[in-house]
Amino acid sequence: MAVQVPPVLPLAPVERIIRNAGARRVSEDAGIELSKVLEEIGLEISREAITLAKHAGRTTVKEEDIRLAVSRTKK
């Protein structure tokens, strides 16, 4: 039996993102799924940003690391 971990991102803001994109109604499942996807993308960007900060000799991840990580992880 697999243990389900709740999403890190709160559901209300994620559903608001979907509504801001034009949806009139959003199912809870849709909000949960987008939350999972956004978390996966966020982790990927964060890992790349950490690598960039380490390469620069820093332990602090900066805005520039995040921005560069985003550009490097776009597919």
Secondary structure, DSSP 8 states (H G I E B T S, - for coil): -------SS-HHHHHHHHHHTT-S---HHHHHHHHHHHHHHHHHHHHHHHHHHHHTT-SS--HHHHHHHHHHH--
